[in-house]
């Protein structure tokens, strides 16, 4: 039987998936990459601050956790720079498939930091996933993609994994809204400093359609999914929720193919299958579920 929590999880996955197609469209219709990041994360940060202050009336973070907050903000900043330029130079379907490697990157970062102990099964799954990444990259020559875009797509997956690892301990002590209300504005400050000149020179007369999509990309994939994701975690547990959420890269690729008329080469399809196979092979019950992939 379909429960409300399943509907919330499905909506979350669909919104995440749509975000890549919408962002690619916006960047193809006049918005410069950094300008888009500055505006979108500025609006998102403001909304998260309002939600947290109304719901909790405090943004207090213990001193012992400030280092993790700073690390999470740095990873988020790097993630957004890589994300917008990846989608500016490479098809959304290609980037979507590359993002499927995020769980493998998260586990490797956890291993490097001594937070994880990996089984032979995991190493086999990682090899499968990264072989898939290689095939996606190798097959990109026949589509709207660049070598730089492929590298930035991999960097997007790796930095989001780093953000997930950094934020996991914070999630055990603070609400999702409070973490977002602190980390996102810090990340936005760095984005605004980097993208300030580009944002200042941006032509903002891009038509109501572009602005409507930008607002949707902010309120939906960035803000609403945060609320729905954590309610879904509470309703069905992190293991089942994360397994379903791993469908997002493949749903995103389908959206890009249908809505943007993109195409994928046979090598990319094979790579996507390998990445998905690696996810299924490595699946386990996580100690803490990563935050939503609300690039």
ABEGO torsion letter per residue (X at the ends): XBBAAAAAAAAAAAAAAAAAAAAAAAAAAGBBAAAAAAAAAAAAAAAAAAAAAAAAGBABBBAAAAAAAAAAAAAAAAAAAAAAAAAAABBAAAAAAAAAAAAAAAAAAAAAAGABBBBAAAAAAAAAAAAAAAAAAAAAAABBBBAAAAAAAAAAAAAAAAAAAAAAAAAAABBAAAAAAAAAAAAAAAAAAAAAAAAAABBABAEAAAAAAAAAAAABAAAAAAAAAAAAAAAAEAAAAAAAAAAAAAAAAAAAAAAAGBBBBAAAAAAAAAAAAAAAAABBBBABBBBBBBX
